[in-house]
Amino acid sequence: MKYYFFKISLFLILISSISCGDIDSIHEQYLQGEQVYAGKLDTLEIRPGYYRAQLEGQTQFLGNSNQIIIEYDDQTDIYDINENNIQDGIYKLILPELEEKSYEFTVTTQDEIGNLSVSQTVAGFAIGDVFVSDQDPREIIDFSFENDGTYANFYGNAQSENVIYTLVDYENELEQITRDTVFFDDSKLRLQQFKPEGVLNTTSVIQSGLNGIDSIELATLNYIMPELPYTELNKNFMSLVNMPSDNPGTYNNANPQDYLFDNTISWNGDDTQTYNSGPAAVPSHFTVDLGVMTTLRRVDINMISPEIDQNYNATNIQVWGRDNIDFAQTPIGDQDDFINSGWILLHEQEINGSETDFASFIVEPTSSPTRFVRIRTTSSVSNDGFKFTEIGFYGENTMPFEINKENMTIIQMPSDNPGTAYSANPSLYLFDNNNLYSGDEFGYHSGENAIPGYFTIDLGTTTYLQRLDLDFRPTWSFNGNTPTEIEIWSREDLVNAETGTNFESSGNNVISEPTSSELLEAAGWTMIYSSNLDGQNISYADLEINSVIKSRYIKIRYVNTVGGSGCQFIEIGALGFGSFLEN
């Protein structure tokens, strides 16, 4: 009983010890109501930048908050929130002038009446020069020549995971700089009309870390582009053939023979300086003698600027080739006719003629060389006619072609030694493709007392003479008539070409005075080759002429021989660049 009384008394004492003021204070807290928080950003993210960062957050719960408070490293920054910072429901804020390191940012928003949001902490970082110095640019492995062009090949993007693209600047054929871009997933870049052995520079651009906001250029790498496996063919050697089914391209006074290979690509509005097919001429074609034997690898075609007139620009072109034009005529002139006549389709190219005035395409190499090229236009912008201002060809393994011996003849000029001593018949046997000695009659024989002397050959075509192949009487038979000193003289025509002296002989002996080199020069002949030969030990000689002037007629002048009396030739062949026949 006493125990229960004691507990009740203690309870009454405790109650009485609480003051009236304390009770009022507790009651007041409940009377104030719940705490009000401002709207906040959701799904916060820090995107790294170069000595800066970007805060991003979704605004669906932002409410009427109009300020944001950023706290980090004992620093507090306050920024306004306005429409300029919000795009597609995302608030974006640049945090400038940050050191290169990691951060923890405390983010709080505040509304118009001063209420604060619940604070959020988000981690992030800013990059700087240390990060940049650790990045590797994408490098070029090598250059490759493929059927559709020349490529610069790059290491895979794993080499430089932060590289987003690489700028490539290289010299082109016009001595200008072409800029292209290799993106993250690209492994190679096709080089358009690049300058062989020209400079190529690459500048890789990195992102400022994963999902970074900045792009930073790394140090530029320098390369030298390779030599092409093919070279541009000399346009001086080219000519139009004008076969029966060809469109000559001379509509409206056009002169393609003079202007299609003159290295002038611009058009001044004068059709004279073009190849002009004329109206209702699609499809049609023309034939070019390259003037060389080559493995054709590339064709360039220049047309009219679309800003001037796009209607006559080609939209589809075929390139056909042959090594000769024997039985190459195409009476019908369609594709099947080409094939049946031995033409080989080397390439077909679609061209956006309404937007470009230039087309360049790579030709896949063939097993046999090409000398004659047929350009067939199957469509144009207007599908009426087409015009070209310039055309160029590129090839590899280029070499001169053999002059057709069937067209080569002896020209008997008054001062020439006819070479008919000892019953020799040079006109019949000197170009018969037989270099075997069977007796004096099978070739050219000067006779005795004939040193020096010469004779004249009509090559049958005007050409840039590159080589003469001479067969002499074999050493096992007799070497006394083999030349030890020889000259080759050249002219394009025979107008006023006579030296003024007449050749005379008695039987097999020459009795006229030898013709001098001075007289040849005075008559307009040009010496294109001179050499000493080991006549004692040779039965043939291949003379590398490499003439840079056109020759139709040549004089072979034997200045001296082993025996010093006579000279003999068994067979003669010639190789040249370009074949320019008179129309």
C-alpha positions as CSV (number, residue, x, y, z in Angstrom):
1,M,0.0,0.0,0.0
2,K,2.8,2.3,0.9
3,Y,4.5,1.4,-2.3
4,Y,1.7,2.5,-4.6
5,F,1.3,5.7,-2.7
6,F,4.9,6.5,-3.2
7,K,4.7,6.0,-7.0
8,I,1.7,8.3,-7.3
9,S,3.4,11.0,-5.3
10,L,6.5,10.9,-7.5
11,F,4.4,11.3,-10.6
12,L,2.6,14.4,-9.2
13,I,6.0,15.9,-8.3
14,L,7.3,15.4,-11.9
15,I,4.3,17.0,-13.5
16,S,4.5,20.0,-11.2
17,S,8.2,20.5,-12.1
18,I,7.3,21.3,-15.8
19,S,6.8,25.0,-16.3
20,C,3.9,26.5,-18.1
21,G,6.3,28.2,-20.6
22,D,7.8,24.9,-21.8
23,I,4.4,23.5,-22.6
24,D,3.5,26.6,-24.6
25,S,6.7,26.2,-26.7
26,I,6.0,22.6,-27.7
27,H,2.4,23.5,-28.6
28,E,3.6,26.4,-30.8
29,Q,5.7,24.1,-33.0
30,Y,2.6,22.1,-33.9
31,L,0.7,25.3,-34.6
32,Q,3.3,26.5,-37.3
33,G,2.4,23.6,-39.7
34,E,4.7,21.5,-42.2
35,Q,8.0,22.9,-43.7
36,V,7.7,24.2,-47.4
37,Y,10.4,23.2,-49.9
38,A,11.1,24.8,-53.2
39,G,11.0,22.8,-56.5
40,K,14.2,21.1,-57.5
41,L,16.0,19.7,-60.5
42,D,15.9,16.0,-61.1
43,T,18.4,13.5,-62.4
44,L,21.4,15.8,-62.0
45,E,24.5,15.2,-64.1
46,I,27.9,16.8,-64.4
47,R,29.4,16.7,-67.9
48,P,33.2,17.4,-68.0
49,G,34.7,20.2,-70.1
50,Y,38.1,21.7,-70.6
51,Y,38.8,23.6,-67.3
52,R,35.0,23.8,-66.8
53,A,32.0,21.5,-66.5
54,Q,28.3,21.6,-67.3
55,L,25.5,20.9,-64.8
56,E,22.4,19.4,-66.3
57,G,19.1,18.4,-64.7
58,Q,15.5,17.7,-65.7
59,T,13.0,20.5,-64.9
60,Q,9.7,18.6,-64.5
61,F,9.8,19.1,-60.7
62,L,11.4,22.6,-60.7
63,G,8.2,24.4,-60.1
64,N,8.6,28.2,-59.6
65,S,12.3,28.0,-58.5
66,N,14.2,30.8,-60.1
67,Q,17.7,30.5,-58.6
68,I,20.2,27.7,-58.2
69,I,22.9,27.6,-55.5
70,I,26.1,25.6,-56.3
71,E,28.5,24.8,-53.4
72,Y,31.9,23.2,-53.8
73,D,35.4,23.5,-52.3
74,D,34.2,26.1,-49.8
75,Q,32.8,28.2,-52.7
76,T,29.2,29.2,-53.2
77,D,27.8,30.4,-56.5
78,I,24.3,31.6,-57.2
79,Y,22.8,31.6,-60.7
80,D,19.5,32.7,-62.1
81,I,17.2,30.1,-63.7
82,N,15.5,31.4,-66.9
83,E,14.3,30.2,-70.3
84,N,17.7,30.7,-71.8
85,N,19.1,27.9,-69.6
86,I,16.3,25.4,-70.4
87,Q,16.0,23.4,-73.6
88,D,13.7,20.4,-74.2
89,G,13.0,20.2,-70.5
90,I,16.8,20.1,-69.5
91,Y,18.4,22.9,-67.5
92,K,22.0,23.5,-68.5
93,L,24.6,25.6,-66.6
94,I,28.3,26.1,-67.4
95,L,30.5,26.0,-64.3
96,P,33.6,28.0,-65.4
97,E,37.2,28.3,-64.3
98,L,37.5,24.9,-62.7
99,E,40.8,23.2,-61.8
100,E,41.5,19.9,-63.5
101,K,40.2,17.5,-60.8
102,S,37.2,15.7,-59.4
103,Y,34.5,17.6,-57.5
104,E,31.4,17.1,-55.4
105,F,28.8,19.7,-56.1
106,T,26.0,20.5,-53.6
107,V,23.0,21.8,-55.6
108,T,20.1,23.7,-54.1
109,T,17.3,25.6,-55.8
110,Q,15.4,28.6,-54.4
111,D,11.9,29.9,-55.3
112,E,10.7,33.4,-55.6
113,I,9.7,33.8,-51.9
114,G,13.0,32.3,-50.6
115,N,12.0,28.7,-50.0
116,L,14.9,26.3,-50.5
117,S,14.8,22.8,-52.1
118,V,16.2,19.7,-50.6
119,S,20.0,19.9,-51.3
120,Q,21.5,17.3,-53.7
121,T,25.1,16.2,-54.1
122,V,26.4,15.2,-57.5
123,A,30.0,14.2,-58.4
124,G,31.9,15.3,-61.5
125,F,35.2,16.5,-62.9
126,A,36.9,18.9,-65.2
127,I,39.7,18.0,-67.6
128,G,42.8,20.0,-68.4
129,D,46.2,19.8,-70.0
130,V,47.2,16.7,-68.2
131,F,44.2,14.8,-69.6
132,V,44.9,16.2,-73.1
133,S,48.6,15.2,-73.0
134,D,47.6,11.6,-72.2
135,Q,45.5,11.3,-75.4
136,D,46.8,9.7,-78.6
137,P,45.8,11.0,-82.0
138,R,44.6,8.5,-84.7
139,E,47.5,7.6,-87.0
140,I,47.7,6.5,-90.6
141,I,48.9,3.0,-91.0
142,D,49.7,3.2,-94.7
143,F,48.3,4.2,-98.1
144,S,46.7,1.7,-100.5
145,F,45.9,1.8,-104.2
146,E,42.5,0.1,-104.7
147,N,40.3,-0.3,-107.8
148,D,38.2,2.7,-106.9
149,G,40.9,5.0,-105.7
150,T,43.8,5.7,-103.4
151,Y,43.2,5.5,-99.6
152,A,44.8,6.6,-96.4
153,N,44.3,3.7,-93.9
154,F,43.9,4.5,-90.2
155,Y,44.5,2.6,-87.0
156,G,41.2,1.5,-85.3
157,N,39.4,3.9,-83.0
158,A,40.4,1.8,-80.0
159,Q,43.9,3.4,-80.3
160,S,42.4,6.7,-79.2
161,E,39.0,6.1,-77.6
162,N,38.4,9.8,-76.9
163,V,39.0,10.9,-80.5
164,I,35.6,11.8,-82.0
165,Y,37.0,12.7,-85.5
166,T,40.2,13.6,-87.4
167,L,40.6,16.5,-89.8
168,V,42.7,15.6,-92.8
169,D,44.3,18.3,-95.0
170,Y,46.2,17.3,-98.1
171,E,47.7,18.9,-101.2
172,N,45.7,18.3,-104.4
173,E,46.8,18.4,-108.0
174,L,45.9,22.1,-108.3
175,E,48.4,22.9,-105.6
176,Q,45.5,23.7,-103.2
177,I,44.5,22.1,-99.9
178,T,41.6,19.6,-99.7
179,R,40.0,19.1,-96.3
180,D,38.2,15.9,-95.3
181,T,37.1,14.3,-92.1
182,V,37.6,10.8,-90.7
183,F,35.0,10.0,-88.1
184,F,35.1,7.6,-85.1
185,D,33.9,4.6,-87.1
186,D,35.8,5.3,-90.3
187,S,38.9,3.2,-91.0
188,K,40.0,4.8,-94.3
189,L,39.7,7.9,-96.4
190,R,39.7,8.1,-100.2
191,L,42.1,10.8,-101.4
192,Q,40.6,12.8,-104.3
193,Q,43.1,14.0,-107.0
194,F,45.9,14.2,-104.5
195,K,49.3,15.5,-105.3
196,P,51.8,12.6,-105.4
197,E,54.4,13.0,-102.7
198,G,52.5,16.0,-101.4
199,V,52.0,16.9,-97.8
200,L,49.1,15.4,-95.7
201,N,48.4,16.6,-92.2
202,T,46.0,15.0,-89.7
203,T,44.5,16.8,-86.6
204,S,42.6,14.5,-84.2
205,V,39.9,16.1,-82.1
206,I,39.0,14.6,-78.7
207,Q,36.0,14.9,-76.5
208,S,36.6,16.2,-73.0
209,G,36.0,12.9,-71.3
210,L,33.0,10.6,-71.6
211,N,29.9,12.7,-72.5
212,G,32.1,15.8,-72.4
213,I,31.0,19.2,-73.6
214,D,34.3,20.4,-75.3
215,S,36.2,19.4,-78.4
216,I,40.0,19.8,-78.2
217,E,42.5,19.5,-81.1
218,L,45.5,17.4,-80.5
219,A,48.9,18.0,-82.0
220,T,49.0,17.8,-85.8
221,L,50.7,14.8,-87.5
222,N,52.5,15.1,-90.8
223,Y,52.7,12.6,-93.6
224,I,54.1,12.5,-97.2
225,M,51.6,11.0,-99.6
226,P,52.9,8.2,-101.9
227,E,53.8,8.3,-105.6
228,L,51.0,7.0,-107.7
229,P,51.5,3.7,-109.3
230,Y,50.3,5.4,-112.5
231,T,51.2,8.7,-114.1
232,E,49.3,11.2,-116.3
233,L,49.8,10.4,-119.9
234,N,51.4,13.1,-122.1
235,K,48.5,14.9,-124.0
236,N,51.0,15.8,-126.7
237,F,50.9,12.2,-127.8
238,M,47.0,12.0,-128.0
239,S,44.8,12.4,-131.1
240,L,41.3,11.6,-132.2
241,V,41.0,8.7,-134.6
242,N,37.5,9.4,-136.1
243,M,36.5,5.9,-137.0
244,P,33.4,5.6,-139.2
245,S,30.9,5.1,-136.3
246,D,32.5,7.9,-134.2
247,N,30.8,11.2,-133.6
248,P,33.6,13.7,-134.5
249,G,32.4,16.2,-132.0
250,T,32.7,19.1,-134.4
251,Y,29.2,20.5,-134.1
252,N,29.0,24.3,-134.1
253,N,32.6,24.7,-135.3
254,A,33.9,22.7,-132.3
255,N,37.6,21.7,-132.7
256,P,38.2,18.8,-130.3
257,Q,41.5,17.8,-131.9
258,D,43.1,21.1,-130.9
259,Y,41.3,21.8,-127.7
260,L,40.4,18.5,-126.0
261,F,44.0,17.8,-125.0
262,D,45.3,21.4,-124.5
263,N,45.3,21.4,-120.7
264,T,42.7,24.1,-120.6
265,I,39.6,23.1,-118.6
266,S,37.6,26.3,-118.5
267,W,35.0,27.2,-121.0
268,N,34.5,30.8,-122.3
269,G,31.3,30.1,-124.1
270,D,32.9,29.4,-127.5
271,D,32.0,25.9,-128.7
272,T,35.2,26.0,-130.8
273,Q,37.1,25.0,-127.7
274,T,35.1,21.9,-126.9
275,Y,34.1,18.5,-128.1
276,N,30.4,19.1,-129.1
277,S,28.4,16.1,-130.0
278,G,25.6,18.1,-131.5
279,P,21.9,17.5,-130.9
280,A,20.2,14.1,-130.8
281,A,23.6,12.5,-130.2
282,V,23.0,10.4,-127.1
283,P,24.2,7.8,-127.0
284,S,27.3,8.3,-129.2
285,H,31.1,7.9,-128.9
286,F,34.5,9.0,-130.0
287,T,37.9,7.3,-130.1
288,V,41.2,8.5,-128.8
289,D,44.6,7.2,-129.7
290,L,46.6,7.6,-126.5
291,G,49.8,7.5,-128.5
292,V,51.3,5.0,-126.0
293,M,50.8,1.5,-124.8
294,T,49.7,1.5,-121.2
295,T,47.6,-0.1,-118.5
296,L,44.9,2.5,-118.3
297,R,44.1,3.4,-114.6
298,R,42.2,6.7,-114.5
299,V,40.1,9.0,-116.7
300,D,39.4,12.7,-116.0
301,I,36.7,14.5,-117.9
302,N,35.9,18.2,-117.7
303,M,32.5,19.6,-118.8
304,I,30.6,22.9,-118.7
305,S,30.0,24.5,-115.3
306,P,26.4,23.8,-114.3
307,E,26.1,27.5,-113.4
308,I,26.6,28.3,-117.1
309,D,24.8,25.4,-118.8
310,Q,24.2,22.0,-117.3
311,N,22.2,20.5,-120.1
312,Y,25.1,19.2,-122.1
313,N,26.9,17.5,-119.1
314,A,27.1,13.8,-119.3
315,T,25.4,11.6,-116.6
316,N,26.7,8.2,-117.7
317,I,30.0,7.4,-119.4
318,Q,31.5,4.2,-120.6
319,V,35.2,3.7,-121.2
320,W,36.2,1.0,-123.8
321,G,39.7,0.0,-124.7
322,R,41.8,-1.9,-127.3
323,D,45.5,-2.3,-128.0
324,N,45.0,-1.9,-131.7
325,I,42.2,-1.0,-134.1
326,D,42.5,-3.8,-136.5
327,F,38.9,-4.9,-137.3
328,A,37.8,-2.5,-134.6
329,Q,35.1,-0.7,-136.6
330,T,31.6,-0.8,-135.2
331,P,29.1,-0.2,-138.0
332,I,26.1,-0.2,-135.6
333,G,27.8,1.5,-132.8
334,D,25.9,0.0,-129.8
335,Q,27.3,-1.9,-126.9
336,D,26.9,-5.4,-128.4
337,D,28.6,-4.1,-131.6
338,F,31.6,-2.9,-129.4
339,I,32.0,-6.4,-127.9
340,N,31.7,-8.2,-131.2
341,S,34.4,-5.9,-132.6
342,G,36.9,-6.7,-129.8
343,W,36.4,-3.7,-127.6
344,I,36.7,-4.2,-123.9
345,L,34.5,-2.3,-121.4
346,L,37.0,-0.9,-118.9
347,H,34.7,1.2,-116.8
348,E,31.2,2.7,-116.6
349,Q,30.5,5.7,-114.5
350,E,27.4,7.6,-113.3
351,I,27.9,11.3,-113.1
352,N,25.8,14.0,-111.4
353,G,26.2,16.3,-114.4
354,S,23.6,18.7,-113.2
355,E,25.8,19.6,-110.2
356,T,29.4,19.0,-111.3
357,D,31.5,19.9,-114.3
358,F,34.2,17.3,-113.5
359,A,34.3,13.5,-113.3
360,S,37.3,11.4,-112.4
361,F,37.2,7.7,-112.1
362,I,39.6,4.8,-111.5
363,V,39.8,2.1,-114.2
364,E,40.5,-1.4,-113.1
365,P,43.7,-2.6,-114.8
366,T,43.5,-5.2,-117.5
367,S,45.9,-8.0,-118.4
368,S,46.7,-6.5,-121.8
369,P,47.8,-2.9,-122.5
370,T,45.6,-0.2,-124.0
371,R,46.4,2.2,-126.8
372,F,43.0,3.1,-128.1
373,V,40.2,4.4,-125.9
374,R,36.6,4.8,-126.8
375,I,34.5,7.2,-124.7
376,R,30.8,6.5,-125.0
377,T,28.3,8.8,-123.5
378,T,25.0,7.0,-122.9
379,S,23.1,9.8,-121.2
380,S,23.3,13.5,-120.4
381,V,21.3,16.0,-118.4
382,S,19.2,16.9,-121.4
383,N,19.6,13.5,-123.1
384,D,20.1,15.5,-126.3
385,G,23.8,16.1,-126.7
386,F,27.0,16.5,-124.7
387,K,30.1,18.7,-124.5
388,F,33.5,18.1,-123.1
389,T,36.1,20.8,-122.5
390,E,39.1,18.6,-121.6
391,I,40.0,15.0,-121.2
392,G,42.9,13.3,-119.5
393,F,44.2,9.8,-119.0
394,Y,46.5,8.1,-116.5
395,G,48.3,4.8,-116.9
396,E,51.1,2.5,-115.6
397,N,53.7,0.4,-117.3
398,T,53.5,3.0,-120.1
399,M,55.8,2.3,-123.1
400,P,56.1,3.4,-126.7
401,F,54.3,1.4,-129.4
402,E,55.8,-0.2,-132.5
403,I,55.5,1.8,-135.7
404,N,53.7,-0.4,-138.2
405,K,56.3,-1.7,-140.6
406,E,53.7,-2.1,-143.3
407,N,53.6,1.7,-143.5
408,M,57.4,2.2,-143.4
409,T,59.1,2.9,-146.7
410,I,62.4,4.0,-148.2
411,I,62.2,7.5,-149.6
412,Q,64.8,8.0,-152.4
413,M,66.1,11.5,-152.2
414,P,68.8,12.8,-154.6
415,S,71.6,12.7,-152.1
416,D,70.6,9.4,-150.5
417,N,72.6,6.2,-150.9
418,P,69.8,3.9,-152.1
419,G,71.5,0.8,-150.5
420,T,71.0,-1.4,-153.5
421,A,74.6,-2.4,-154.0
422,Y,75.3,-6.2,-154.4
423,S,71.6,-6.6,-155.5
424,A,70.3,-5.5,-152.1
425,N,66.6,-4.7,-152.0
426,P,65.9,-2.6,-148.9
427,S,62.4,-1.6,-149.9
428,L,61.4,-5.2,-150.0
429,Y,63.3,-6.6,-147.1
430,L,64.3,-3.9,-144.6
431,F,60.8,-3.9,-143.0
432,D,59.7,-7.5,-143.5
433,N,60.1,-8.6,-139.8
434,N,62.9,-11.0,-140.7
435,N,66.3,-10.2,-139.2
436,L,68.0,-13.4,-140.4
437,Y,70.9,-12.8,-142.8
438,S,70.5,-14.9,-146.0
439,G,72.6,-12.9,-148.4
440,D,73.4,-9.3,-149.4
441,E,70.1,-8.9,-151.3
442,F,68.0,-9.3,-148.1
443,G,68.5,-5.8,-146.7
444,Y,70.4,-2.6,-147.3
445,H,73.9,-2.5,-148.7
446,S,75.7,0.9,-149.2
447,G,78.4,-0.5,-151.5
448,E,82.1,0.4,-151.2
449,N,83.7,3.7,-150.6
450,A,80.4,4.8,-149.1
451,I,81.4,6.3,-145.7
452,P,79.8,8.5,-144.5
453,G,76.4,8.1,-146.1
454,Y,72.7,8.0,-145.3
455,F,69.3,7.0,-146.5
456,T,65.7,8.3,-145.7
457,I,62.8,6.4,-144.2
458,D,59.2,7.5,-144.2
459,L,57.8,6.1,-140.9
460,G,54.3,6.2,-142.3
461,T,53.1,8.4,-139.4
462,T,54.4,11.4,-137.5
463,T,55.5,10.4,-134.1
464,Y,57.8,11.2,-131.2
465,L,60.5,8.7,-132.1
466,Q,61.6,6.8,-129.0
467,R,63.7,3.9,-130.2
468,L,65.2,2.4,-133.4
469,D,66.0,-1.3,-133.5
470,L,68.7,-2.0,-136.0
471,D,69.9,-5.4,-137.2
472,F,73.2,-5.7,-138.9
473,R,75.0,-8.4,-140.8
474,P,75.9,-11.0,-138.1
475,T,79.5,-11.1,-136.8
476,W,79.8,-14.8,-137.7
477,S,79.3,-13.8,-141.4
478,F,81.2,-10.5,-141.6
479,N,81.5,-7.5,-139.3
480,G,83.3,-5.1,-141.5
481,N,80.1,-3.3,-142.6
482,T,78.8,-2.8,-139.0
483,P,78.5,0.8,-138.0
484,T,80.8,2.2,-135.3
485,E,79.4,5.7,-135.4
486,I,75.8,6.5,-136.3
487,E,73.5,9.5,-136.4
488,I,69.7,9.9,-136.7
489,W,68.3,13.0,-138.3
490,S,64.6,14.0,-138.4
491,R,62.0,16.2,-140.1
492,E,58.2,16.4,-140.1
493,D,58.0,17.0,-143.8
494,L,60.2,17.1,-146.9
495,V,59.6,20.6,-148.0
496,N,63.0,22.0,-149.0
497,A,64.6,19.0,-147.3
498,E,67.2,18.2,-150.0
499,T,70.8,18.8,-149.2
500,G,71.8,20.0,-152.7
501,T,74.2,17.1,-153.6
502,N,73.4,14.1,-155.8
503,F,74.4,10.5,-155.0
504,E,76.6,8.8,-157.7
505,S,78.0,5.3,-157.9
506,S,79.7,3.0,-160.3
507,G,78.7,-0.6,-159.9
508,N,79.1,-1.3,-156.2
509,N,81.4,1.7,-155.6
510,V,80.3,5.1,-154.5
511,I,82.0,7.9,-156.5
512,S,80.1,11.0,-155.1
513,E,81.4,13.2,-152.4
514,P,80.1,12.3,-148.9
515,T,77.3,14.4,-147.6
516,S,78.2,16.5,-144.6
517,S,76.2,17.2,-141.4
518,E,76.4,20.9,-142.2
519,L,74.4,20.3,-145.4
520,L,71.8,18.4,-143.5
521,E,71.4,21.2,-141.0
522,A,71.2,23.7,-143.7
523,A,68.3,21.7,-145.3
524,G,66.3,21.8,-142.0
525,W,67.2,18.4,-140.7
526,T,67.6,18.0,-136.9
527,M,69.9,15.5,-135.4
528,I,68.0,13.7,-132.7
529,Y,70.6,11.0,-131.9
530,S,74.3,10.3,-132.1
531,S,76.3,7.4,-130.7
532,N,79.3,5.2,-131.1
533,L,78.8,1.5,-131.4
534,D,80.9,-1.6,-130.7
535,G,80.7,-2.7,-134.3
536,Q,83.3,-5.4,-133.8
537,N,81.1,-7.4,-131.5
538,I,77.4,-6.7,-132.2
539,S,74.9,-7.8,-134.7
540,Y,72.1,-5.5,-133.6
541,A,71.6,-2.2,-131.7
542,D,68.5,-0.8,-130.0
543,L,69.0,3.0,-130.1
544,E,67.2,4.9,-127.3
545,I,66.2,8.0,-129.2
546,N,63.7,9.6,-126.8
547,S,63.0,12.5,-129.2
548,V,61.0,15.4,-127.9
549,I,60.2,16.6,-131.5
550,K,57.9,15.1,-134.0
551,S,59.4,13.0,-136.7
552,R,57.8,11.7,-139.9
553,Y,61.0,11.3,-141.9
554,I,64.3,10.1,-140.5
555,K,67.7,9.8,-142.1
556,I,70.0,7.1,-140.8
557,R,73.5,8.4,-141.3
558,Y,76.4,5.9,-140.9
559,V,79.4,8.1,-140.1
560,N,81.9,5.2,-139.8
561,T,82.0,1.4,-139.9
562,V,84.4,-1.3,-138.8
563,G,85.9,-1.6,-142.2
564,G,85.5,2.0,-143.1
565,S,84.1,1.3,-146.6
566,G,80.6,-0.1,-146.6
567,C,77.5,-0.4,-144.4
568,Q,74.8,-3.0,-144.2
569,F,71.4,-3.2,-142.4
570,I,69.3,-6.4,-142.4
571,E,66.1,-5.1,-140.5
572,I,64.9,-1.9,-139.0
573,G,62.1,-1.3,-136.5
574,A,60.9,1.8,-134.8
575,L,58.9,2.7,-131.6
576,G,57.3,6.0,-130.9
577,F,54.9,8.0,-128.8
578,G,51.9,9.4,-130.7
579,S,50.7,8.7,-134.2
580,F,49.6,11.8,-136.1
581,L,48.2,10.8,-139.5
582,E,47.3,13.4,-142.1
583,N,43.6,13.7,-142.6
